[in-house]
Amino acid sequence: MSDKIIVYYSRADENYMNGQLKMLDKGNTEAAAEMIRQLTGADMFRIEQARSDQNRNARPKLKSYPESLDEYSIIYLGFPNYWGTMPMAVFTFLEHFDLSGKIIMPFCTHEGSGIGNSTKDICRICPNAKVGKGLAIRGSYADKSEKEIEKWIKE
Ligand SMILES: Cc1cc2nc3c(=O)[nH]c(=O)nc-3n(C[C@H](O)[C@H](O)[C@H](O)COP(=O)(O)O)c2cc1C
């Protein structure tokens, strides 16, 4: 077992690529998460909502959680930018755990807004975690971002 885990949210079925709604085989954030796994050997956990509604400020129920995050020191947290921040399901996830003392490394895919307010929101929810420099990847280029991801992991 690794002391690192990649926790991510990603949806293959609802994707804006250069302004158009597209169906993909694999979500953009998932593509980035898999590259991080190859580079770090970290464990992986996918955040899934029990229902697919995405109301602003709602806290959707999640299908499951990892039993514990105690053994992990680094959490790579991946998500698409939704309206300038993280999907609400990621808020639900972060609020479920006490992440004091953990290092959280946010990585985000987006279609133009970059990482938005998400880093600020993570710091607010997890005041005693160390939040590292976030990585923002243009969603449509996620599968071509290996070099960028590698550089970010090394830094
Ligand atoms: C509900 C919704 C809201 C979004 N809001 C933004 C946004 O505010 N800014 C942005 O740059 N991209 C936005 N996007 C685009 C996604 O961030 C982008 O397509 C991302 O790569 C999707 O990742 P995924 O395939 O892992 O789900 C939005 C997409 C959806 C479905």
The ligand as an SDF file (V2000), in Angstrom:
LIG
                    3D

 31 33  0  0  0  0  0  0  0  0999 V2000
  -21.6910   21.5930  -14.8530 C   0  0  0  0  0  0  0  0  0  0  0  0
  -20.3870   22.0330  -15.4730 C   0  0  0  0  0  0  0  0  0  0  0  0
  -19.8550   23.2840  -15.1500 C   0  0  0  0  0  0  0  0  0  0  0  0
  -18.6270   23.7000  -15.7030 C   0  0  0  0  0  0  0  0  0  0  0  0
  -18.1270   24.9390  -15.3630 N   0  0  0  0  0  0  0  0  0  0  0  0
  -16.9220   25.3200  -15.8650 C   0  0  0  0  0  0  0  0  0  0  0  0
  -16.3460   26.5920  -15.4970 C   0  0  0  0  0  0  0  0  0  0  0  0
  -16.9050   27.3750  -14.7390 O   0  0  0  0  0  0  0  0  0  0  0  0
  -15.1370   26.9150  -16.0310 N   0  0  0  0  0  0  0  0  0  0  0  0
  -14.4620   26.0830  -16.8720 C   0  0  0  0  0  0  0  0  0  0  0  0
  -13.3660   26.4360  -17.3060 O   0  0  0  0  0  0  0  0  0  0  0  0
  -14.9710   24.8830  -17.2430 N   0  0  0  0  0  0  0  0  0  0  0  0
  -16.1850   24.4760  -16.7620 C   0  0  0  0  0  0  0  0  0  0  0  0
  -16.7040   23.2490  -17.1260 N   0  0  0  0  0  0  0  0  0  0  0  0
  -15.9180   22.3740  -18.0100 C   0  0  0  0  0  0  0  0  0  0  0  0
  -15.2280   21.2560  -17.2360 C   0  0  0  0  0  0  0  0  0  0  0  0
  -14.4720   21.7710  -16.1710 O   0  0  0  0  0  0  0  0  0  0  0  0
  -14.2640   20.4800  -18.1640 C   0  0  0  0  0  0  0  0  0  0  0  0
  -14.9600   19.9860  -19.2830 O   0  0  0  0  0  0  0  0  0  0  0  0
  -13.5870   19.3120  -17.4090 C   0  0  0  0  0  0  0  0  0  0  0  0
  -12.4360   18.9170  -18.1140 O   0  0  0  0  0  0  0  0  0  0  0  0
  -14.4990   18.0850  -17.2480 C   0  0  0  0  0  0  0  0  0  0  0  0
  -13.7840   17.0890  -16.5240 O   0  0  0  0  0  0  0  0  0  0  0  0
  -14.2530   15.5660  -16.4600 P   0  0  0  0  0  0  0  0  0  0  0  0
  -14.2650   15.0150  -17.8380 O   0  0  0  0  0  0  0  0  0  0  0  0
  -13.2000   14.8930  -15.6390 O   0  0  0  0  0  0  0  0  0  0  0  0
  -15.5910   15.5060  -15.8000 O   0  0  0  0  0  0  0  0  0  0  0  0
  -17.9280   22.8470  -16.6110 C   0  0  0  0  0  0  0  0  0  0  0  0
  -18.4910   21.5930  -16.9450 C   0  0  0  0  0  0  0  0  0  0  0  0
  -19.6980   21.1840  -16.3950 C   0  0  0  0  0  0  0  0  0  0  0  0
  -20.2700   19.8320  -16.7690 C   0  0  0  0  0  0  0  0  0  0  0  0
  1  2  1  0
  2  3  1  0
  2 30  2  0
  3  4  2  0
  4  5  1  0
  4 28  1  0
  5  6  2  0
  6  7  1  0
  6 13  1  0
  7  8  2  0
  7  9  1  0
  9 10  1  0
 10 11  2  0
 10 12  1  0
 12 13  2  0
 13 14  1  0
 14 15  1  0
 14 28  1  0
 15 16  1  0
 16 17  1  0
 16 18  1  0
 18 19  1  0
 18 20  1  0
 20 21  1  0
 20 22  1  0
 22 23  1  0
 23 24  1  0
 24 25  2  0
 24 26  1  0
 24 27  1  0
 28 29  2  0
 29 30  1  0
 30 31  1  0
M  END
$$$$
